[in-house]
């Protein structure tokens, strides 16, 4: 059972902080964003979502001398050799907006069949008890769906307006946040982490 009083979140993203604080509510753990401790994000040099999540968690833990957690997530399209993949947030360039990235994805998929528009969101979550933890907790969440030709909805972020989850008739951007958080790649990873922490 998880008993630590404090945990550093290797992110400055306030949305993630809210989400992960809820995750640890019933464990009595205070989740502190690394930005509050003046910790900068390291360069993400891993070749997989797991490697990048671990790299970020170990970096934050070493700097704060506390347990740390990080996530790395993105959209994987097999028909594009896995792109946007690790570069989901900067698919259209370092200063790209969500709209820029989405536009480039739709352009690359032009003329592709519905089968070739299949893909999945992935979230790798890593939790380390200390910077050199040899046995980190690592979980993966996948959310399968396909990319539509025309975006719909104004919720969510990233590729959500064009991502139609399997078995649903609403895009990720049309779902209410509670439903999205439960069904999404991050929701699946968080549920798995919770069960492991118990």
C-alpha positions, 0 to 999 in steps of 0.5 A: 500500500502506498504511504508516502506523504508527498509526491512530485508530479514531473509536469507543470500542467495544471490539468494533469495536476488536478487529475493526478491529485484526485488519484492520490486523494484517498492515499493522503498524498500531496501532489506537488508540480515540479514547477513549484519546486523550480525543477525544469523538464529534462530533454525527452531523449527516450525512444518510447513513451515508457523511456520518456516517462521514466526519464522525467520521473527520475529527473524530478525525483533526483532534484526534489529528493522525493518520490515522483511520477511522470506520464508521457502520452501521444497518438500512434497511427500505424499507417504513418509508421507510428507518427505523430507518436513521441512528437504528438505535441510538436508534430508540426514543429516546435512552436506548433499549436494543437490546430497546426498538429491536427491540420498536418495529421489530417493532411497526411491522412488524406485519401486513406481508407477508414481502416488505415485511419485506425490508431490509438492514444497511449499513456505511459505512467511511471512512478519512482520511489527515489531517483535510482529506484530499480523497480519503478511502477510503470503502467500503460493505457491505450485508447483505440479509435480512428481519425475522422476526415472532419473534426467535431467538438470543442472539448479536450485538446490535441487530436481529440476533435478528430479522434472517434473512439471505438464503439462510440459515436462521439469524438473525444472532443464531444465527450463530457470531461468525466466520461473522457477521463474514465475511458481515455488512455490516461484514465485506463493508466490511472486505474491500473496504477491505483490498483497496483498502489493498493 
